[in-house]
Amino acid sequence: MRVPISWLNDFVDVSDISADELAERLTLAGLEVTAIERVGDWWDPERIRVGQVLRVEPHPNADRLVLATVDYGAGEPLTVVTGAPNVRPGMKVAFATAGATIINGYSEAREKMVLKPATIRGVRSEGMVLSERELGLSDEHEGILELEPEAPVGTPLRDWLGDTVLEIDILPNIARCMNILGVAREVATLYRRPLRYPPTEWEETGDPIEGKVEIEIQDPRRCHRFVAALIMGVTIGPSPAWMQRRLRLAGMRPINNVVDITNYVMLEVGEPLHAFDYDKLVERARRTGRETPKIIMRQAREGETLVTLDGVERHLTPDDILVTDTAGILSIAGIMGGAETEVTEATRNVLLEAASWDYISIRRTSRRLGIFSEAAARFSRGVHPALALVGDRRAARLMHELAGGTIADGMADNYPAPPPAVTVEFDLDFGERLLGMALDEDEVVDILTRLEFAVERKGDRRLLVTQPDHRLDIHGPADIAEEVARIVGLDKLPSTLMADELPPLRTDRLRELEETVRDLLVNAGLQEIISYALTTPEAEARLRLDGTPRPESEYVRLVNPSSSERRVMRRTLLVSLVEALQRNLTHHDRVAIFEIGRAYLPKPGQQLPDEQLRLGIAVTGPARPPSWLEPQPPHADFFDLKGVIEALCRHLHVAERVRFVPAEHPSLQPGRTAAVELDGRRIGVVGELHPLVREANDLPDRRIAVAEIELQPLLEAVPPTYQVEPVPRYPAIIEDIAVLVPEHTPAADVEAVIREAGGELLRYVELFDVYRGDPLPPGQKSLAYRLHYQAPDRTLTDEEAAQIRGRIVEALRQRLGATIRGAG
Amino acid sequence: MRAELETLKSEALQALEHVQNSKQLAEWRSRFLGKRGALTQLMRRMGQVPPEERPAVGRLANEIKQALEAAYAERAEAIRRAELEETLQRDAVDVTLPGRPPAMGRLHPSTRTLREIERIFADLGFQVYRARDVELDEYNFQLLNIPPHHPARDMQDTFYVDDGGDSESRTVLLRTHTSPGQIHAMREFAAMNPDDPPPVRIILPGMCYRHEQITARSEIQFHQVEGLAVGRRITMADLKGTIEYFVRRMFGPERQLRFRASHFPFTEPSAEVDMDCMLCQGKGCRVCKYTGWLEIMGCGMVHPNVLRNGGYDPERYTGFAFGMGPERIAMLKYGIEDIRYFWQNDLRFLEQF
């Protein structure tokens, strides 16, 4: 909300407080000042002054231009050329002399320029009468700015028109401050100064309002109060310059005096108002056979429409609450009026509405229709029904004062169910226990009283506190504590560390292990990534050879995605890895990345999906970073990635329980894909992306190894602790054997046989070479193993080693049909 | 014979002076001291020496042999050193050439920041508590004192999940903050002893989602870390002290803090915490929008309704809560200007950490 300080000063004296200080205090008290705008601070006091037009004469050489002679208080009056349609003798204007900096009214970017003397169609012009745009006040450039008649000629414009505007971010709990008076009340409390109220009284009144209008509330749940005042005999015209200026500073456009007054009062006291042309209401009443209008507040019916003030036809639903009469709809309550009964130039008599609505209803209608009017902004945050009367009285008085109307005696006020007063018992000891600071009863009473709470001392440091009738946010003692804390200032709170007892220890072992996995993978040279959890079924379909998307029902699907590219929660981390590969392979040759994140799998018949923690890895490009020492390192493939997973499992002490078995996967190349099994249960897959899948995802034509593994079962398998073996004290006997087996025999089987046959004294088995081709027969491969035989308690003899070896060779022969190369 | 020996000695020593490398040295050795070398040849003629002179000549020959061996050893050492010197010179490299690059992995900046936050709060006795991403409206809003159509819902535009219901009765959503975890955690702790629930001191890290347009300043997903302390003697002054401790450890002991009143539906009183801008030292710059302050977290005393919903009687218990965004903290700390960098996974960004 925009708060001009000059306006604020009407209600609380802030003339001795700088804008910066005021902004700081308000901000700390919960009214965050997001900007301080200094209007006119750049206007040159010497060259931009209040002027008065003395004469207006036709331009000798141009029909559309005139010559205006302006007295500007310094030196002789100057004659300038202007095209402004509204210039007339006697008017007070903003006048600039040559050398003044103004905004170029014809520049799109609103750049500043220095005014130079010019000759326009043969007439010398040494100055300029200024529009609002040229002063940076608004975009208005049709005519020149007219100042109040009382503006003193020659005064620097900066002193007359300059102002400072505080931009305040109004949070929902301080909706009561969405008006100047509300902010003034806070300032008055913070600075302990008196608050002055705007006048809402008048002396002379016209005929009584009785019999002129009838008010019926059919939906009291949504319309809490409806007040109407009748002002007869107004003269529609522009509102006074001071009012127009304040409206503009507050961010609203002046229209005419009656409409401006409704807006002004809304900004001033916070009650949105609506002015109806009373004669049109009477005319509509007569159409339906009535003498006087009857205003009816009711729920909208399905299919009803209304053309609002902005000329748009609005479709209504039973969610909406309407202001109607016997002839039909008048306005969408609290949001926007209808075009038919609006105030026009011809209006003479005004029915002034001030009402109170259920904020939830207004909020829903406003959101559905996309109308975020100033009225809707206030009503949708809640306006206390008591303000309806205040607002209507204030506006009626201004209409009497500024539009020459006579106020009918009394007001039509339908107030079916005034809300009960909210009274809270506030125990100062509770306040101290909550805040951790000492509270003085007199100070607390003073603060609450200044905020207009009714406070009754109950003794024993207990207060009975009643919410004032401009706010709706008090429910319990914590709310009172907040009022006290923010006015005293949170900077006055001491800083302490908790003295309370410690909570029971509750560890999350899987989370700790998850961090261990991150560290291990980083140590293995992989970069961690974090991706969007949102994707599309199509993106996931491109990962599969068949390419058909899963039905959307198999996804956690957003009903209101903000982008069509992010509309379902991913079911696989592969989709994120591929997206990261696509992004990086244009500028990175080597990509080695991992993500630990969730896959979201809906569970039939359940509201919430399974959120499965997974590990995804992708490796492609040079296995090692290339350099001048090794310009072309070997290309990473399946085995690089498998090596990472094996190392991970070893470090987690689960290697014994994990197996890699040949498998198939819709994204991966057959024959280069393995399932990762934990105790025989498949928990993941590792392999190389299928060439067609690479193609479908615009990935380069080269090997890309990927893996996706469920983390929870893997981490749950990690033993809570493990035993370390002593370092061997006796030497090992090391020997190599080359095992010749058919091509299709898995190496894992060969190793398993070796280990089993080797027994406890076979301490170490390492496959160090795989060979095919000459002189081996076709269809055969040779696997060369290095074996370490070692006993913990003695040096093994050659005979013992030969025995073990014999057992291994025999087992390989019998179980796998293997022969041993180049050895006995 | 004596003369011949003396001649041999001087000839050998002279020759040794011309020996330049190990090859020549070997030749010299074989020529003078070898099995068929000059000295051996000469000694073979010892028979020709008269017997009475033999001991003296023999002694002389021995002395000469030892002298030549010593000279040889000295020369050999000198040549070995010279040759090593030469080898080392040949072995020299251009040390300004780049080294062999190891393959280094790195943690994502959000992980790094989360860990740093978790570590600091762990020192204050806060335990990590995790909860789900896909949540019920009840936990994300209603139990946190945000009823349907509450204005505070405007502050957190929400992604709703299609649960087959109509638009008015959506019950499943992507959590907009980690606060639903407050309810889960309090209920879990309270269940341990419903009549006299134990204190709670947790932090809740996790990914949150908001219905936004993705721009340099706003994202549809982001991490949040919330803290929650509930007990019989928890005060707002404790909240202030806890946050000051955190900020000074995270950003440096010289940081100044400002607590200003604010509003969150689930805390009362509520506050925003501003830290003096570390880029301009509070003087005002583009990053702090010329205010000198950076907003770093929201906090407050747990609302009585929230305590009650968690199973804690607000008459007996108080609590505080706070929440912050690790990405925002990382942006401030590392001068990152575009929040989109975090999930784009561009290695040119990630490799800078």
Interface residues (C-beta under 8 A of the other chain):
Chain A: T27 L28 A29 G30 E32 L171 P172 N173 I174 A175 Y359 I360 R363 R364 S380 R381 G382 R433 L434 L435 G436 M437 G476 A478 D479 A481 E482 A485 R486 L490 D491 L493 P494 S495 T496 L497 M498 A499 D500 E501 L502 P503 P504 L505 R506 T507 D508 R511 E515 R518 L521 V522 N523 A524 G525 L526 Q527 E528 I529 I530 S531 Y532 A533 L534 E552 V556 R557 L558 V559 N560 P561 S562 S563 R566 M569 E579 A580 R583 N584 H587 H588 V591 A592 I593 R598 Y600 Q607 L608 P609 E611 R624 P625 S627 W628 L629 E630
Chain B: L97 P98 R100 P101 P102 A103 M104 G105 R106 L107 H108 S110 T111 R115 L124 G125 Q127 V128 Y129 R130 R132 D133 V134 E135 L136 P148 H149 H150 P151 A152 D154 M155 F159 Y160 V161 D162 D163 S167 R170 T171 V172 L174 F189 M192 P198 P199 V200 R201 I202 M207 Y209 H211 E212 Q213 I214 I220 Q221 A229 G231 R232 R233 I234 T235 M236 A237 D238 K240 G241 T242 E244 Y245 R258 F259 R260 A261 S262 H263 P265 E268 P269 S270 A271 E272 M301 H303 P304 P314 T318 F342 W343 Q344 N345 D346 L347 R348 L350 E351
